[in-house]
Amino acid sequence: MRAARVHAWGQPPVVEEVERPAPGDGETLVRVEAAAVAHLDVTVAGGTFGIKPELPYTGGVEGCGTVVESDSLQPGTRVVLRGGGLGMLRAGTWAEYVVVKSKVLVPVADGLSPQLGATFWVPTTTAHTALHAVGRLGSWIEGVDAADEHVLVAGAAGAVGSVVVQLALRAGATVTALVLDAEQAAALPEGVDALVTSDAEALAAFGKERPGTLLVDTVGGAELPARLKLVRAGGRASLIGYVGGTDVSLELSNWLLDDVAMLPVNMIRRDAEGRALAPQLAELLVAGELSLHVEEFALEDAGRAVELLSQGRLRGRGVVLP
């Protein structure tokens, strides 16, 4: 079978022929229909993450496929592929077939395409958790409900950010999306204001007012402290990603003066919450009440998908089709 494998840290994956895996006890062989390209894939492939697979390894921590052989699932069952060490401790989903621990497999919701089945889980559950469980929309500030909140979304063109925007709108909040350029602004749903971060004048005017009550930040990096200053005193920020960089420098006296709480969104620790949320979020996708933009790539173009994602230039989610 064909698989996209990483041979050196920081280098793009290479598609090559490898032996098709065979399932052991408690395992399932799945034919991969679609495989996500996730931020965790980029982090692992960089070689600085706490988990380092033995090189070369097959990437892909998420996907969707059909059961071929299993000791617990009926052949032909379509399943979500995630967890159990995929793409980190064992070969991942960037391949035509993958062996997965049977206990982590979840059937795909009826009506969900392979592309969405491969990509919906992390952005939808993370967005919901960041907004509600961590950001406590409508319950953080006494006397302020969801309709009174002004949610700022940094990285609104990305997968998680775009879902945060939609869920905040559904909750009745005012939403301002922080985007890179006019093209990203034009792709926002109706009812969302855009703030182009390269427009220094508009950014300064917005910062003077500090209207935000909650910042959901998927970008991170050195500009995070500046984005915190867009949030009013007593507000908070749910921090998810770090495509803009992992290092942040805070001048503590001014941060304390600004009085904006920073709250980490750790979906590894909150995995059970994510599993409980996933079915209802999948139903919203099937019903068309929630959308997730997916860009498709051939398996041979997995490296290009990784590059675009790491640059923050991938709209929504990337998926490779073996």
C-alpha positions as CSV (number, residue, x, y, z in Angstrom):
1,M,0.0,0.0,0.0
2,R,1.0,3.7,-0.3
3,A,1.8,5.8,2.8
4,A,3.1,9.3,3.4
5,R,6.0,8.9,5.8
6,V,8.3,11.4,7.6
7,H,11.9,10.5,7.2
8,A,13.6,13.5,8.9
9,W,12.3,16.1,11.5
10,G,11.1,19.3,9.9
11,Q,11.0,17.7,6.4
12,P,7.9,17.0,4.3
13,P,6.5,13.5,4.2
14,V,7.4,11.2,1.3
15,V,4.9,8.9,-0.4
16,E,6.2,5.3,-0.8
17,E,5.1,1.7,-0.9
18,V,5.0,-0.1,2.4
19,E,3.7,-3.4,3.6
20,R,0.0,-3.4,4.4
21,P,-0.5,-3.9,8.2
22,A,-2.3,-6.8,9.8
23,P,-4.5,-6.4,12.9
24,G,-3.7,-8.1,16.2
25,D,-5.8,-8.8,19.2
26,G,-8.1,-5.9,20.0
27,E,-7.2,-4.2,16.8
28,T,-9.1,-3.3,13.6
29,L,-7.9,-2.9,10.0
30,V,-9.5,0.1,8.3
31,R,-9.4,1.2,4.7
32,V,-8.7,5.0,4.9
33,E,-11.1,7.1,2.9
34,A,-9.9,10.5,4.1
35,A,-7.1,11.6,6.5
36,A,-6.9,15.0,8.2
37,V,-3.8,17.2,8.3
38,A,-3.8,18.5,11.8
39,H,-1.8,21.0,13.8
40,L,-0.6,18.1,16.0
41,D,0.8,16.4,12.8
42,V,2.8,19.6,12.2
43,T,4.0,19.7,15.8
44,V,5.1,16.0,15.9
45,A,6.8,16.3,12.5
46,G,8.8,19.2,13.7
47,G,10.7,17.0,16.1
48,T,10.4,19.2,19.2
49,F,7.3,17.6,20.7
50,G,7.4,15.5,23.8
51,I,6.3,12.5,21.8
52,K,8.8,11.4,19.0
53,P,7.9,8.5,16.8
54,E,10.8,6.4,15.5
55,L,11.8,7.6,12.0
56,P,10.5,7.0,9.4
57,Y,6.9,7.0,10.5
58,T,3.5,7.4,8.8
59,G,1.8,10.7,9.9
60,G,-1.9,11.4,10.4
61,V,-3.5,11.6,13.8
62,E,-7.1,11.7,12.5
63,G,-9.1,10.2,9.6
64,C,-12.2,8.4,8.5
65,G,-12.5,5.0,6.9
66,T,-14.3,1.6,6.5
67,V,-13.6,-1.4,8.6
68,V,-12.0,-4.3,6.7
69,E,-11.2,-6.8,9.4
70,S,-12.0,-6.6,13.1
71,D,-12.6,-8.7,16.2
72,S,-15.4,-6.4,17.4
73,L,-16.8,-4.3,14.5
74,Q,-18.7,-5.4,11.4
75,P,-16.8,-5.1,8.1
76,G,-18.1,-2.2,6.1
77,T,-18.7,0.0,9.2
78,R,-17.6,3.5,8.6
79,V,-15.6,4.9,11.5
80,V,-13.8,8.0,12.8
81,L,-10.1,7.4,13.2
82,R,-8.4,9.2,16.1
83,G,-6.7,8.4,19.4
84,G,-4.8,5.3,20.4
85,G,-1.5,6.8,19.5
86,L,-2.3,7.2,15.8
87,G,0.5,9.2,14.0
88,M,2.6,9.3,17.1
89,L,3.0,5.9,18.9
90,R,1.9,3.9,15.8
91,A,1.5,4.4,12.1
92,G,-1.1,7.1,11.3
93,T,-3.8,7.7,8.8
94,W,-1.8,9.1,5.8
95,A,-2.0,5.7,4.2
96,E,-4.4,3.5,2.2
97,Y,-4.9,1.2,5.3
98,V,-4.3,1.6,9.0
99,V,-4.5,-0.6,12.0
100,V,-6.2,1.0,15.0
101,K,-7.1,-0.1,18.5
102,S,-10.7,-1.2,18.3
103,K,-11.7,0.5,21.5
104,V,-11.1,4.0,20.2
105,L,-13.1,3.7,17.1
106,V,-16.4,5.6,16.8
107,P,-19.0,5.0,14.0
108,V,-19.4,7.9,11.6
109,A,-22.8,9.8,11.9
110,D,-25.2,9.0,9.0
111,G,-24.9,11.5,6.3
112,L,-21.4,12.8,7.2
113,S,-19.0,12.7,4.3
114,P,-15.6,11.0,4.6
115,Q,-13.9,14.4,4.4
116,L,-16.0,15.7,7.3
117,G,-15.8,12.5,9.2
118,A,-12.0,12.8,9.1
119,T,-11.8,16.4,10.1
120,F,-14.8,17.5,12.2
121,W,-14.0,16.1,15.6
122,V,-11.1,18.3,16.8
123,P,-12.3,21.7,15.5
124,T,-15.9,21.4,16.6
125,T,-15.3,19.9,20.0
126,T,-12.4,22.3,20.7
127,A,-14.4,25.3,19.6
128,H,-17.4,24.3,21.7
129,T,-15.1,23.7,24.8
130,A,-13.2,26.9,24.3
131,L,-16.4,29.0,24.1
132,H,-18.5,27.3,26.7
133,A,-16.7,25.0,29.2
134,V,-13.5,27.2,29.4
135,G,-14.7,30.6,28.2
136,R,-18.0,30.2,30.1
137,L,-19.9,32.3,27.6
138,G,-22.8,34.0,29.3
139,S,-21.7,33.0,32.8
140,W,-18.3,34.5,33.3
141,I,-19.3,38.0,34.2
142,E,-22.1,38.6,36.7
143,G,-25.1,40.1,35.1
144,V,-23.9,39.5,31.5
145,D,-25.5,36.7,29.5
146,A,-24.4,35.3,26.1
147,A,-26.3,38.0,24.2
148,D,-24.4,40.7,26.0
149,E,-21.0,39.2,25.2
150,H,-18.6,40.4,22.5
151,V,-16.5,37.5,21.3
152,L,-13.2,38.1,19.5
153,V,-11.9,35.3,17.4
154,A,-8.2,35.3,16.5
155,G,-7.5,33.0,13.5
156,A,-11.2,33.0,12.5
157,A,-10.3,31.7,9.0
158,G,-8.9,28.5,10.4
159,A,-10.9,25.4,11.3
160,V,-11.3,25.9,15.0
161,G,-11.8,29.7,14.7
162,S,-14.5,29.4,12.0
163,V,-16.5,27.0,14.2
164,V,-16.0,29.3,17.2
165,V,-17.5,32.2,15.1
166,Q,-20.5,30.1,14.2
167,L,-21.2,28.8,17.7
168,A,-20.8,32.3,19.2
169,L,-23.4,33.6,16.7
170,R,-25.7,30.7,17.5
171,A,-25.5,31.7,21.2
172,G,-26.5,35.3,20.3
173,A,-23.1,37.0,21.0
174,T,-21.6,39.9,19.1
175,V,-18.7,38.5,17.1
176,T,-15.6,40.2,15.7
177,A,-13.2,38.1,13.7
178,L,-9.5,38.9,13.6
179,V,-8.3,38.0,10.1
180,L,-5.1,38.5,8.0
181,D,-6.6,40.2,4.9
182,A,-9.7,41.2,3.0
183,E,-9.9,37.8,1.3
184,Q,-10.4,36.1,4.7
185,A,-12.8,38.8,5.8
186,A,-15.0,38.2,2.7
187,A,-15.3,34.5,3.7
188,L,-16.9,35.2,7.1
189,P,-20.5,34.4,7.7
190,E,-23.2,37.1,7.7
191,G,-23.4,39.0,11.0
192,V,-19.7,38.9,11.8
193,D,-17.5,42.0,11.9
194,A,-14.0,41.7,10.5
195,L,-10.9,43.3,12.0
196,V,-7.9,43.0,9.6
197,T,-4.9,42.7,11.8
198,S,-2.6,44.4,9.3
199,D,-4.7,47.6,9.5
200,A,-2.9,49.4,12.2
201,E,-5.3,52.3,12.4
202,A,-8.4,50.1,12.7
203,L,-6.6,47.9,15.3
204,A,-5.6,50.9,17.4
205,A,-9.2,52.3,17.3
206,F,-10.6,49.0,18.4
207,G,-8.0,48.7,21.1
208,K,-8.9,52.1,22.4
209,E,-12.5,50.9,23.1
210,R,-11.6,47.4,24.4
211,P,-15.1,46.1,23.7
212,G,-14.3,42.4,23.8
213,T,-15.4,40.3,26.8
214,L,-13.9,37.0,25.5
215,L,-11.0,36.4,23.2
216,V,-10.8,32.9,21.7
217,D,-7.2,32.8,20.4
218,T,-6.0,30.0,18.0
219,V,-2.9,31.9,16.9
220,G,-0.6,32.5,20.0
221,G,2.8,33.9,19.3
222,A,4.4,37.2,20.1
223,E,1.3,39.3,19.3
224,L,-0.9,37.6,21.8
225,P,-0.3,40.3,24.5
226,A,-1.5,43.0,22.0
227,R,-4.7,41.0,21.3
228,L,-5.3,40.7,25.1
229,K,-5.5,44.5,25.1
230,L,-8.6,44.3,22.9
231,V,-10.5,42.7,25.8
232,R,-12.1,44.7,28.6
233,A,-11.0,44.6,32.2
234,G,-12.5,41.5,33.9
235,G,-12.7,39.6,30.6
236,R,-10.8,36.5,29.6
237,A,-9.1,34.7,26.8
238,S,-9.4,31.0,25.9
239,L,-6.0,30.0,24.4
240,I,-6.0,27.1,21.9
241,G,-3.3,27.2,19.3
242,Y,0.2,28.5,18.5
243,V,0.5,28.7,14.8
244,G,1.9,32.2,15.3
245,G,4.6,30.8,17.6
246,T,5.0,29.2,21.0
247,D,6.8,31.9,22.8
248,V,5.0,34.8,24.5
249,S,6.5,37.6,26.6
250,L,4.3,39.4,29.1
251,E,5.1,42.6,31.0
252,L,3.4,41.5,34.2
253,S,2.6,44.9,35.7
254,N,0.6,45.9,32.6
255,W,-1.0,42.5,32.3
256,L,-2.2,42.7,35.9
257,L,-3.4,46.3,35.2
258,D,-5.4,45.1,32.1
259,D,-7.0,42.4,34.2
260,V,-7.6,39.8,31.4
261,A,-7.5,36.2,32.5
262,M,-5.7,33.7,30.2
263,L,-7.3,30.2,30.2
264,P,-5.7,27.1,28.5
265,V,-7.9,24.8,26.4
266,N,-6.4,21.3,27.0
267,M,-8.4,18.9,24.9
268,I,-6.2,15.9,25.9
269,R,-7.4,16.3,29.5
270,R,-10.9,17.0,28.3
271,D,-11.1,14.1,25.9
272,A,-14.2,12.7,27.6
273,E,-16.0,16.0,27.2
274,G,-15.1,16.0,23.5
275,R,-16.4,12.5,23.0
276,A,-19.7,13.5,24.7
277,L,-20.0,16.6,22.4
278,A,-19.0,15.0,19.1
279,P,-22.4,13.3,18.2
280,Q,-24.5,16.5,18.6
281,L,-21.9,18.6,16.7
282,A,-21.9,16.0,13.9
283,E,-25.7,16.3,13.7
284,L,-25.4,20.0,13.3
285,L,-23.0,19.5,10.4
286,V,-25.3,16.9,8.7
287,A,-28.2,19.3,9.1
288,G,-26.3,22.2,7.6
289,E,-26.6,24.2,10.8
290,L,-22.8,24.2,11.2
291,S,-20.2,24.2,8.4
292,L,-16.6,23.4,8.1
293,H,-14.5,24.2,5.1
294,V,-12.3,21.4,3.9
295,E,-9.5,21.6,1.3
296,E,-8.7,18.3,-0.4
297,F,-5.2,17.2,-1.3
298,A,-3.9,14.0,-3.0
299,L,-1.7,11.8,-0.8
300,E,1.3,13.0,-2.8
301,D,0.5,16.6,-1.8
302,A,0.4,15.9,2.0
303,G,3.6,17.9,2.4
304,R,2.0,20.9,0.7
305,A,-1.0,20.7,3.1
306,V,1.4,20.6,6.1
307,E,3.3,23.7,4.7
308,L,0.1,25.7,4.2
309,L,-1.2,24.7,7.7
310,S,2.0,25.7,9.4
311,Q,1.9,29.1,7.6
312,G,-1.7,29.7,8.7
313,R,-2.7,29.9,5.1
314,L,-5.0,26.9,5.0
315,R,-8.7,27.8,5.1
316,G,-10.6,25.5,7.4
317,R,-9.1,22.0,7.4
318,G,-6.9,20.0,5.1
319,V,-7.6,16.4,4.2
320,V,-5.6,14.0,2.1
321,L,-7.4,11.4,0.0
322,P,-5.3,8.1,-0.3
